[in-house]
Amino acid sequence: MTLSLNCKDAGDPVCTHTMYGDTEEELLENAKKHGIEVHGYTEESFKEEMAKNLEDFRKLIKTA
Ligand SMILES: [Zn+2]
């Protein structure tokens, strides 16, 4: 089973990058890497964002 999360679904107006992972943990790890590389997050600010919005992000995760 592959989990995926699209950046646009997560609220970004322009980025259509899709993150993948075999587990939710892996998916969030990949999302963090992408957030840091592309969206200017730091390790710390991404963690804060996740702490605030994890429930919402979970709803956006698709399984295939
Ligand atoms: Zn993005």
N, CA, C, O and the ligand as a Tripos MOL2 file, in Angstrom:
@<TRIPOS>MOLECULE
protein
  257   255    65     0     0
PROTEIN
NO_CHARGES

@<TRIPOS>ATOM
      1 N           0.8440   -1.1960    0.0000 N.3       1 MET1
      2 CA          0.0000    0.0000    0.0000 C.3       1 MET1
      3 C           0.8790    1.2450    0.0000 C.2       1 MET1
      4 O           1.8230    1.3540    0.7820 O.2       1 MET1
      5 N           0.5610    2.1630   -0.8710 N.am      2 THR2
      6 CA          1.3130    3.4120   -0.9290 C.3       2 THR2
      7 C           0.4170    4.5610   -0.4800 C.2       2 THR2
      8 O          -0.7260    4.6930   -0.9200 O.2       2 THR2
      9 N           0.9590    5.3750    0.3940 N.am      3 LEU3
     10 CA          0.2330    6.5590    0.8340 C.3       3 LEU3
     11 C           0.7470    7.7550    0.0470 C.2       3 LEU3
     12 O           1.9360    7.8370   -0.2580 O.2       3 LEU3
     13 N          -0.1290    8.6630   -0.2740 N.am      4 SER4
     14 CA          0.3210    9.8590   -0.9850 C.3       4 SER4
     15 C          -0.4030   11.0950   -0.4750 C.2       4 SER4
     16 O          -1.5270   11.0350    0.0250 O.2       4 SER4
     17 N           0.2840   12.2050   -0.6220 N.am      5 LEU5
     18 CA         -0.2840   13.4850   -0.2060 C.3       5 LEU5
     19 C           0.1450   14.5330   -1.2160 C.2       5 LEU5
     20 O           1.3340   14.7030   -1.4860 O.2       5 LEU5
     21 N          -0.8290   15.2280   -1.7680 N.am      6 ASN6
     22 CA         -0.5190   16.2590   -2.7540 C.3       6 ASN6
     23 C          -0.3980   17.6110   -2.0780 C.2       6 ASN6
     24 O          -1.2210   17.9950   -1.2470 O.2       6 ASN6
     25 N           0.6580   18.3210   -2.4610 N.am      7 CYS7
     26 CA          0.9400   19.6240   -1.8670 C.3       7 CYS7
     27 C          -0.2300   20.5890   -2.0580 C.2       7 CYS7
     28 O          -0.5800   21.3390   -1.1470 O.2       7 CYS7
     29 N          -0.8110   20.5630   -3.2140 N.am      8 LYS8
     30 CA         -1.9420   21.4450   -3.5120 C.3       8 LYS8
     31 C          -3.1210   21.1490   -2.5760 C.2       8 LYS8
     32 O          -3.7760   22.0660   -2.0800 O.2       8 LYS8
     33 N          -3.3760   19.8730   -2.3470 N.am      9 ASP9
     34 CA         -4.4530   19.4970   -1.4280 C.3       9 ASP9
     35 C          -4.1690   19.9960   -0.0210 C.2       9 ASP9
     36 O          -5.0810   20.3040    0.7470 O.2       9 ASP9
     37 N          -2.8740   20.0690    0.3000 N.am     10 ALA10
     38 CA         -2.4860   20.5020    1.6330 C.3      10 ALA10
     39 C          -2.5070   22.0160    1.7690 C.2      10 ALA10
     40 O          -2.1280   22.5590    2.8070 O.2      10 ALA10
     41 N          -2.9520   22.6960    0.7160 N.am     11 GLY11
     42 CA         -3.1810   24.1260    0.8480 C.3      11 GLY11
     43 C          -2.2450   25.0150    0.0690 C.2      11 GLY11
     44 O          -2.3810   26.2380    0.1140 O.2      11 GLY11
     45 N          -1.2780   24.4270   -0.6610 N.am     12 ASP12
     46 CA         -0.3930   25.2940   -1.4310 C.3      12 ASP12
     47 C          -1.0820   25.6950   -2.7300 C.2      12 ASP12
     48 O          -1.6100   24.8350   -3.4360 O.2      12 ASP12
     49 N          -1.0870   26.9790   -3.0560 N.am     13 PRO13
     50 CA         -1.8070   27.4440   -4.2490 C.3      13 PRO13
     51 C          -1.1660   27.0420   -5.5810 C.2      13 PRO13
     52 O          -1.8650   26.9460   -6.5900 O.2      13 PRO13
     53 N           0.1290   26.8100   -5.6020 N.am     14 VAL14
     54 CA          0.7780   26.5410   -6.8930 C.3      14 VAL14
     55 C           1.4940   25.2040   -6.9960 C.2      14 VAL14
     56 O           1.5800   24.6320   -8.0830 O.2      14 VAL14
     57 N           2.0060   24.7010   -5.8870 N.am     15 CYS15
     58 CA          2.8280   23.4940   -5.9370 C.3      15 CYS15
     59 C           1.9490   22.2590   -6.0830 C.2      15 CYS15
     60 O           1.0300   22.0570   -5.2890 O.2      15 CYS15
     61 N           2.2200   21.4370   -7.0810 N.am     16 THR16
     62 CA          1.4120   20.2320   -7.2850 C.3      16 THR16
     63 C           2.2270   18.9730   -7.0200 C.2      16 THR16
     64 O           1.8730   17.8850   -7.4740 O.2      16 THR16
     65 N           3.3100   19.1300   -6.2890 N.am     17 HIS17
     66 CA          4.1700   18.0030   -5.9550 C.3      17 HIS17
     67 C           3.4000   16.9850   -5.1080 C.2      17 HIS17
     68 O           2.6310   17.3530   -4.2210 O.2      17 HIS17
     69 N           3.6160   15.7260   -5.3930 N.am     18 THR18
     70 CA          2.9980   14.6790   -4.5910 C.3      18 THR18
     71 C           4.0640   13.9320   -3.8050 C.2      18 THR18
     72 O           5.0750   13.5080   -4.3650 O.2      18 THR18
     73 N           3.8400   13.7760   -2.5320 N.am     19 MET19
     74 CA          4.7380   13.0240   -1.6680 C.3      19 MET19
     75 C           4.2010   11.6060   -1.4880 C.2      19 MET19
     76 O           2.9910   11.3840   -1.4440 O.2      19 MET19
     77 N           5.1200   10.6610   -1.3860 N.am     20 TYR20
     78 CA          4.7200    9.2670   -1.2130 C.3      20 TYR20
     79 C           5.3990    8.6450    0.0010 C.2      20 TYR20
     80 O           6.4240    9.1310    0.4800 O.2      20 TYR20
     81 N           4.8090    7.5680    0.4820 N.am     21 GLY21
     82 CA          5.4430    6.8130    1.5540 C.3      21 GLY21
     83 C           4.7070    5.5060    1.7640 C.2      21 GLY21
     84 O           3.5190    5.3960    1.4620 O.2      21 GLY21
     85 N           5.4150    4.5190    2.2810 N.am     22 ASP22
     86 CA          4.7820    3.2300    2.5750 C.3      22 ASP22
     87 C           4.0340    3.2610    3.8950 C.2      22 ASP22
     88 O           3.1040    2.4880    4.1210 O.2      22 ASP22
     89 N           4.4580    4.1670    4.7580 N.am     23 THR23
     90 CA          3.7880    4.3510    6.0430 C.3      23 THR23
     91 C           3.5490    5.8440    6.2440 C.2      23 THR23
     92 O           4.1380    6.6800    5.5600 O.2      23 THR23
     93 N           2.6780    6.1580    7.1940 N.am     24 GLU24
     94 CA          2.4040    7.5700    7.4590 C.3      24 GLU24
     95 C           3.6900    8.2770    7.9030 C.2      24 GLU24
     96 O           3.9400    9.4300    7.5520 O.2      24 GLU24
     97 N           4.4800    7.5640    8.6710 N.am     25 GLU25
     98 CA          5.7380    8.1300    9.1560 C.3      25 GLU25
     99 C           6.6620    8.4960    7.9860 C.2      25 GLU25
    100 O           7.2450    9.5790    7.9430 O.2      25 GLU25
    101 N           6.7730    7.5540    7.0390 N.am     26 GLU26
    102 CA          7.6320    7.7970    5.8760 C.3      26 GLU26
    103 C           7.0840    8.9350    5.0230 C.2      26 GLU26
    104 O           7.8390    9.7690    4.5220 O.2      26 GLU26
    105 N           5.7820    8.9600    4.8680 N.am     27 LEU27
    106 CA          5.1610   10.0230    4.0850 C.3      27 LEU27
    107 C           5.4390   11.3910    4.7100 C.2      27 LEU27
    108 O           5.7850   12.3400    4.0070 O.2      27 LEU27
    109 N           5.2870   11.4860    6.0200 N.am     28 LEU28
    110 CA          5.5130   12.7630    6.6910 C.3      28 LEU28
    111 C           6.9810   13.1570    6.6510 C.2      28 LEU28
    112 O           7.3160   14.3400    6.6130 O.2      28 LEU28
    113 N           7.8500   12.1580    6.6610 N.am     29 GLU29
    114 CA          9.2830   12.4150    6.5410 C.3      29 GLU29
    115 C           9.5790   13.0130    5.1560 C.2      29 GLU29
    116 O          10.3340   13.9770    5.0310 O.2      29 GLU29
    117 N           8.9790   12.4300    4.1400 N.am     30 ASN30
    118 CA          9.1650   12.9490    2.7810 C.3      30 ASN30
    119 C           8.5340   14.3340    2.6260 C.2      30 ASN30
    120 O           9.0590   15.1950    1.9210 O.2      30 ASN30
    121 N           7.4110   14.5290    3.2900 N.am     31 ALA31
    122 CA          6.7570   15.8400    3.2450 C.3      31 ALA31
    123 C           7.6330   16.8860    3.9170 C.2      31 ALA31
    124 O           7.7010   18.0340    3.4770 O.2      31 ALA31
    125 N           8.2930   16.4800    4.9750 N.am     32 LYS32
    126 CA          9.1830   17.4110    5.6750 C.3      32 LYS32
    127 C          10.3460   17.8120    4.7760 C.2      32 LYS32
    128 O          10.6880   18.9900    4.6730 O.2      32 LYS32
    129 N          10.9530   16.8080    4.1220 N.am     33 LYS33
    130 CA         12.0610   17.0940    3.2020 C.3      33 LYS33
    131 C          11.6180   18.0770    2.1200 C.2      33 LYS33
    132 O          12.3100   19.0500    1.8220 O.2      33 LYS33
    133 N          10.4540   17.8020    1.5420 N.am     34 HIS34
    134 CA          9.9250   18.6690    0.4930 C.3      34 HIS34
    135 C           9.6380   20.0660    1.0470 C.2      34 HIS34
    136 O           9.9610   21.0700    0.4110 O.2      34 HIS34
    137 N           9.0420   20.1230    2.2120 N.am     35 GLY35
    138 CA          8.7190   21.4140    2.8290 C.3      35 GLY35
    139 C           9.9710   22.2480    3.0780 C.2      35 GLY35
    140 O           9.9710   23.4640    2.8870 O.2      35 GLY35
    141 N          11.0250   21.5820    3.5040 N.am     36 ILE36
    142 CA         12.2780   22.2850    3.7840 C.3      36 ILE36
    143 C          12.9400   22.7260    2.4810 C.2      36 ILE36
    144 O          13.4080   23.8590    2.3690 O.2      36 ILE36
    145 N          12.9770   21.8300    1.4970 N.am     37 GLU37
    146 CA         13.6610   22.1480    0.2410 C.3      37 GLU37
    147 C          12.9260   23.1830   -0.6030 C.2      37 GLU37
    148 O          13.5440   24.0640   -1.1990 O.2      37 GLU37
    149 N          11.6070   23.0680   -0.6470 N.am     38 VAL38
    150 CA         10.8470   23.8790   -1.5940 C.3      38 VAL38
    151 C          10.0830   25.0360   -0.9480 C.2      38 VAL38
    152 O           9.9240   26.0950   -1.5540 O.2      38 VAL38
    153 N           9.6140   24.8290    0.2760 N.am     39 HIS39
    154 CA          8.7210   25.8270    0.8500 C.3      39 HIS39
    155 C           9.3190   26.6280    1.9950 C.2      39 HIS39
    156 O           8.6150   27.3570    2.6930 O.2      39 HIS39
    157 N          10.6200   26.4850    2.1780 N.am     40 GLY40
    158 CA         11.2960   27.3590    3.1330 C.3      40 GLY40
    159 C          11.0770   27.0260    4.6010 C.2      40 GLY40
    160 O          11.3790   27.8330    5.4800 O.2      40 GLY40
    161 N          10.5470   25.8250    4.8640 N.am     41 TYR41
    162 CA         10.4280   25.4230    6.2560 C.3      41 TYR41
    163 C          11.7960   25.0780    6.8260 C.2      41 TYR41
    164 O          12.7400   24.7800    6.0950 O.2      41 TYR41
    165 N          11.8730   25.1270    8.1310 N.am     42 THR42
    166 CA         13.0300   24.5620    8.8130 C.3      42 THR42
    167 C          12.5220   23.3180    9.5330 C.2      42 THR42
    168 O          11.3160   23.1180    9.6770 O.2      42 THR42
    169 N          13.4440   22.4970    9.9770 N.am     43 GLU43
    170 CA         13.1090   21.3140   10.7650 C.3      43 GLU43
    171 C          12.1060   21.6910   11.8730 C.2      43 GLU43
    172 O          11.1170   21.0010   12.1180 O.2      43 GLU43
    173 N          12.4120   22.8000   12.5160 N.am     44 GLU44
    174 CA         11.6420   23.2550   13.6760 C.3      44 GLU44
    175 C          10.2510   23.7790   13.2880 C.2      44 GLU44
    176 O           9.2530   23.4130   13.9080 O.2      44 GLU44
    177 N          10.1930   24.6390   12.2560 N.am     45 SER45
    178 CA          8.8970   25.2170   11.8870 C.3      45 SER45
    179 C           7.9830   24.1670   11.2580 C.2      45 SER45
    180 O           6.7600   24.2530   11.3680 O.2      45 SER45
    181 N           8.5850   23.1760   10.5980 N.am     46 PHE46
    182 CA          7.7590   22.1140   10.0230 C.3      46 PHE46
    183 C           7.1330   21.2740   11.1330 C.2      46 PHE46
    184 O           5.9720   20.8710   11.0560 O.2      46 PHE46
    185 N           7.9320   21.0240   12.1610 N.am     47 LYS47
    186 CA          7.4460   20.2500   13.3010 C.3      47 LYS47
    187 C           6.2680   20.9710   13.9710 C.2      47 LYS47
    188 O           5.2830   20.3430   14.3590 O.2      47 LYS47
    189 N           6.3870   22.2820   14.0970 N.am     48 GLU48
    190 CA          5.3040   23.0810   14.6820 C.3      48 GLU48
    191 C           4.0500   23.0130   13.8230 C.2      48 GLU48
    192 O           2.9390   22.8520   14.3300 O.2      48 GLU48
    193 N           4.2470   23.1400   12.5140 N.am     49 GLU49
    194 CA          3.1400   23.0790   11.5630 C.3      49 GLU49
    195 C           2.4230   21.7290   11.6890 C.2      49 GLU49
    196 O           1.1940   21.6630   11.7030 O.2      49 GLU49
    197 N           3.1980   20.6830   11.7770 N.am     50 MET50
    198 CA          2.6400   19.3350   11.8950 C.3      50 MET50
    199 C           1.8830   19.1700   13.2050 C.2      50 MET50
    200 O           0.8220   18.5470   13.2500 O.2      50 MET50
    201 N           2.4390   19.7330   14.2640 N.am     51 ALA51
    202 CA          1.7880   19.6200   15.5700 C.3      51 ALA51
    203 C           0.4160   20.2790   15.5310 C.2      51 ALA51
    204 O          -0.5280   19.8130   16.1680 O.2      51 ALA51
    205 N           0.3160   21.3780   14.7690 N.am     52 LYS52
    206 CA         -0.9490   22.1080   14.6760 C.3      52 LYS52
    207 C          -1.9290   21.4420   13.7210 C.2      52 LYS52
    208 O          -3.1330   21.4140   13.9740 O.2      52 LYS52
    209 N          -1.4010   20.9010   12.6100 N.am     53 ASN53
    210 CA         -2.2820   20.4830   11.5140 C.3      53 ASN53
    211 C          -2.2770   18.9950   11.1880 C.2      53 ASN53
    212 O          -2.7850   18.5860   10.1430 O.2      53 ASN53
    213 N          -1.7140   18.1960   12.0610 N.am     54 LEU54
    214 CA         -1.5850   16.7740   11.7360 C.3      54 LEU54
    215 C          -2.9270   16.1140   11.4170 C.2      54 LEU54
    216 O          -3.0310   15.3120   10.4890 O.2      54 LEU54
    217 N          -3.9490   16.4610   12.1970 N.am     55 GLU55
    218 CA         -5.2570   15.8490   11.9530 C.3      55 GLU55
    219 C          -5.7820   16.1900   10.5570 C.2      55 GLU55
    220 O          -6.3450   15.3390    9.8690 O.2      55 GLU55
    221 N          -5.5920   17.4400   10.1520 N.am     56 ASP56
    222 CA         -6.0360   17.8550    8.8190 C.3      56 ASP56
    223 C          -5.2310   17.1650    7.7280 C.2      56 ASP56
    224 O          -5.7780   16.7450    6.7090 O.2      56 ASP56
    225 N          -3.9250   17.0520    7.9540 N.am     57 PHE57
    226 CA         -3.0770   16.3840    6.9670 C.3      57 PHE57
    227 C          -3.4870   14.9270    6.8080 C.2      57 PHE57
    228 O          -3.5170   14.3920    5.7000 O.2      57 PHE57
    229 N          -3.8030   14.2940    7.9380 N.am     58 ARG58
    230 CA         -4.2000   12.8820    7.8880 C.3      58 ARG58
    231 C          -5.3940   12.6700    6.9720 C.2      58 ARG58
    232 O          -5.4700   11.6700    6.2570 O.2      58 ARG58
    233 N          -6.3310   13.6210    6.9990 N.am     59 LYS59
    234 CA         -7.5330   13.5000    6.1660 C.3      59 LYS59
    235 C          -7.2190   13.5980    4.6860 C.2      59 LYS59
    236 O          -7.9770   13.1110    3.8470 O.2      59 LYS59
    237 N          -6.0730   14.2440    4.3640 N.am     60 LEU60
    238 CA         -5.7250   14.4620    2.9570 C.3      60 LEU60
    239 C          -4.9140   13.3180    2.3660 C.2      60 LEU60
    240 O          -4.7140   13.2410    1.1540 O.2      60 LEU60
    241 N          -4.4550   12.4420    3.2310 N.am     61 ILE61
    242 CA         -3.6120   11.3360    2.7550 C.3      61 ILE61
    243 C          -4.4520   10.3390    1.9710 C.2      61 ILE61
    244 O          -5.5000    9.8890    2.4340 O.2      61 ILE61
    245 N          -3.9790   10.0030    0.7850 N.am     62 LYS62
    246 CA         -4.6850    9.0330   -0.0540 C.3      62 LYS62
    247 C          -3.9450    7.7150   -0.0320 C.2      62 LYS62
    248 O          -2.7160    7.6820    0.0380 O.2      62 LYS62
    249 N          -4.6810    6.6470   -0.0900 N.am     63 THR63
    250 CA         -4.0440    5.3380   -0.1510 C.3      63 THR63
    251 C          -4.2980    4.6950   -1.5010 C.2      63 THR63
    252 O          -5.3810    4.8250   -2.0720 O.2      63 THR63
    253 N          -3.3090    4.0160   -1.9940 N.am     64 ALA64
    254 CA         -3.4490    3.3600   -3.2960 C.3      64 ALA64
    255 C          -2.7680    2.0030   -3.2540 C.2      64 ALA64
    256 O          -2.7670    1.2820   -4.2520 O.2      64 ALA64
    257 ZN          5.1480   21.6540   -2.4510 Zn       65 ZN65
@<TRIPOS>BOND
     1     1     2 1
     2     2     3 1
     3     3     4 2
     4     3     5 am
     5     5     6 1
     6     6     7 1
     7     7     8 2
     8     7     9 am
     9     9    10 1
    10    10    11 1
    11    11    12 2
    12    11    13 am
    13    13    14 1
    14    14    15 1
    15    15    16 2
    16    15    17 am
    17    17    18 1
    18    18    19 1
    19    19    20 2
    20    19    21 am
    21    21    22 1
    22    22    23 1
    23    23    24 2
    24    23    25 am
    25    25    26 1
    26    26    27 1
    27    27    28 2
    28    27    29 am
    29    29    30 1
    30    30    31 1
    31    31    32 2
    32    31    33 am
    33    33    34 1
    34    34    35 1
    35    35    36 2
    36    35    37 am
    37    37    38 1
    38    38    39 1
    39    39    40 2
    40    39    41 am
    41    41    42 1
    42    42    43 1
    43    43    44 2
    44    43    45 am
    45    45    46 1
    46    46    47 1
    47    47    48 2
    48    47    49 am
    49    49    50 1
    50    50    51 1
    51    51    52 2
    52    51    53 am
    53    53    54 1
    54    54    55 1
    55    55    56 2
    56    55    57 am
    57    57    58 1
    58    58    59 1
    59    59    60 2
    60    59    61 am
    61    61    62 1
    62    62    63 1
    63    63    64 2
    64    63    65 am
    65    65    66 1
    66    66    67 1
    67    67    68 2
    68    67    69 am
    69    69    70 1
    70    70    71 1
    71    71    72 2
    72    71    73 am
    73    73    74 1
    74    74    75 1
    75    75    76 2
    76    75    77 am
    77    77    78 1
    78    78    79 1
    79    79    80 2
    80    79    81 am
    81    81    82 1
    82    82    83 1
    83    83    84 2
    84    83    85 am
    85    85    86 1
    86    86    87 1
    87    87    88 2
    88    87    89 am
    89    89    90 1
    90    90    91 1
    91    91    92 2
    92    91    93 am
    93    93    94 1
    94    94    95 1
    95    95    96 2
    96    95    97 am
    97    97    98 1
    98    98    99 1
    99    99   100 2
   100    99   101 am
   101   101   102 1
   102   102   103 1
   103   103   104 2
   104   103   105 am
   105   105   106 1
   106   106   107 1
   107   107   108 2
   108   107   109 am
   109   109   110 1
   110   110   111 1
   111   111   112 2
   112   111   113 am
   113   113   114 1
   114   114   115 1
   115   115   116 2
   116   115   117 am
   117   117   118 1
   118   118   119 1
   119   119   120 2
   120   119   121 am
   121   121   122 1
   122   122   123 1
   123   123   124 2
   124   123   125 am
   125   125   126 1
   126   126   127 1
   127   127   128 2
   128   127   129 am
   129   129   130 1
   130   130   131 1
   131   131   132 2
   132   131   133 am
   133   133   134 1
   134   134   135 1
   135   135   136 2
   136   135   137 am
   137   137   138 1
   138   138   139 1
   139   139   140 2
   140   139   141 am
   141   141   142 1
   142   142   143 1
   143   143   144 2
   144   143   145 am
   145   145   146 1
   146   146   147 1
   147   147   148 2
   148   147   149 am
   149   149   150 1
   150   150   151 1
   151   151   152 2
   152   151   153 am
   153   153   154 1
   154   154   155 1
   155   155   156 2
   156   155   157 am
   157   157   158 1
   158   158   159 1
   159   159   160 2
   160   159   161 am
   161   161   162 1
   162   162   163 1
   163   163   164 2
   164   163   165 am
   165   165   166 1
   166   166   167 1
   167   167   168 2
   168   167   169 am
   169   169   170 1
   170   170   171 1
   171   171   172 2
   172   171   173 am
   173   173   174 1
   174   174   175 1
   175   175   176 2
   176   175   177 am
   177   177   178 1
   178   178   179 1
   179   179   180 2
   180   179   181 am
   181   181   182 1
   182   182   183 1
   183   183   184 2
   184   183   185 am
   185   185   186 1
   186   186   187 1
   187   187   188 2
   188   187   189 am
   189   189   190 1
   190   190   191 1
   191   191   192 2
   192   191   193 am
   193   193   194 1
   194   194   195 1
   195   195   196 2
   196   195   197 am
   197   197   198 1
   198   198   199 1
   199   199   200 2
   200   199   201 am
   201   201   202 1
   202   202   203 1
   203   203   204 2
   204   203   205 am
   205   205   206 1
   206   206   207 1
   207   207   208 2
   208   207   209 am
   209   209   210 1
   210   210   211 1
   211   211   212 2
   212   211   213 am
   213   213   214 1
   214   214   215 1
   215   215   216 2
   216   215   217 am
   217   217   218 1
   218   218   219 1
   219   219   220 2
   220   219   221 am
   221   221   222 1
   222   222   223 1
   223   223   224 2
   224   223   225 am
   225   225   226 1
   226   226   227 1
   227   227   228 2
   228   227   229 am
   229   229   230 1
   230   230   231 1
   231   231   232 2
   232   231   233 am
   233   233   234 1
   234   234   235 1
   235   235   236 2
   236   235   237 am
   237   237   238 1
   238   238   239 1
   239   239   240 2
   240   239   241 am
   241   241   242 1
   242   242   243 1
   243   243   244 2
   244   243   245 am
   245   245   246 1
   246   246   247 1
   247   247   248 2
   248   247   249 am
   249   249   250 1
   250   250   251 1
   251   251   252 2
   252   251   253 am
   253   253   254 1
   254   254   255 1
   255   255   256 2
@<TRIPOS>SUBSTRUCTURE
     1 MET1         2 RESIDUE 1 A MET
     2 THR2         6 RESIDUE 1 A THR
     3 LEU3        10 RESIDUE 1 A LEU
     4 SER4        14 RESIDUE 1 A SER
     5 LEU5        18 RESIDUE 1 A LEU
     6 ASN6        22 RESIDUE 1 A ASN
     7 CYS7        26 RESIDUE 1 A CYS
     8 LYS8        30 RESIDUE 1 A LYS
     9 ASP9        34 RESIDUE 1 A ASP
    10 ALA10       38 RESIDUE 1 A ALA
    11 GLY11       42 RESIDUE 1 A GLY
    12 ASP12       46 RESIDUE 1 A ASP
    13 PRO13       50 RESIDUE 1 A PRO
    14 VAL14       54 RESIDUE 1 A VAL
    15 CYS15       58 RESIDUE 1 A CYS
    16 THR16       62 RESIDUE 1 A THR
    17 HIS17       66 RESIDUE 1 A HIS
    18 THR18       70 RESIDUE 1 A THR
    19 MET19       74 RESIDUE 1 A MET
    20 TYR20       78 RESIDUE 1 A TYR
    21 GLY21       82 RESIDUE 1 A GLY
    22 ASP22       86 RESIDUE 1 A ASP
    23 THR23       90 RESIDUE 1 A THR
    24 GLU24       94 RESIDUE 1 A GLU
    25 GLU25       98 RESIDUE 1 A GLU
    26 GLU26      102 RESIDUE 1 A GLU
    27 LEU27      106 RESIDUE 1 A LEU
    28 LEU28      110 RESIDUE 1 A LEU
    29 GLU29      114 RESIDUE 1 A GLU
    30 ASN30      118 RESIDUE 1 A ASN
    31 ALA31      122 RESIDUE 1 A ALA
    32 LYS32      126 RESIDUE 1 A LYS
    33 LYS33      130 RESIDUE 1 A LYS
    34 HIS34      134 RESIDUE 1 A HIS
    35 GLY35      138 RESIDUE 1 A GLY
    36 ILE36      142 RESIDUE 1 A ILE
    37 GLU37      146 RESIDUE 1 A GLU
    38 VAL38      150 RESIDUE 1 A VAL
    39 HIS39      154 RESIDUE 1 A HIS
    40 GLY40      158 RESIDUE 1 A GLY
    41 TYR41      162 RESIDUE 1 A TYR
    42 THR42      166 RESIDUE 1 A THR
    43 GLU43      170 RESIDUE 1 A GLU
    44 GLU44      174 RESIDUE 1 A GLU
    45 SER45      178 RESIDUE 1 A SER
    46 PHE46      182 RESIDUE 1 A PHE
    47 LYS47      186 RESIDUE 1 A LYS
    48 GLU48      190 RESIDUE 1 A GLU
    49 GLU49      194 RESIDUE 1 A GLU
    50 MET50      198 RESIDUE 1 A MET
    51 ALA51      202 RESIDUE 1 A ALA
    52 LYS52      206 RESIDUE 1 A LYS
    53 ASN53      210 RESIDUE 1 A ASN
    54 LEU54      214 RESIDUE 1 A LEU
    55 GLU55      218 RESIDUE 1 A GLU
    56 ASP56      222 RESIDUE 1 A ASP
    57 PHE57      226 RESIDUE 1 A PHE
    58 ARG58      230 RESIDUE 1 A ARG
    59 LYS59      234 RESIDUE 1 A LYS
    60 LEU60      238 RESIDUE 1 A LEU
    61 ILE61      242 RESIDUE 1 A ILE
    62 LYS62      246 RESIDUE 1 A LYS
    63 THR63      250 RESIDUE 1 A THR
    64 ALA64      254 RESIDUE 1 A ALA
    65 ZN65       257 GROUP 0 **** ****
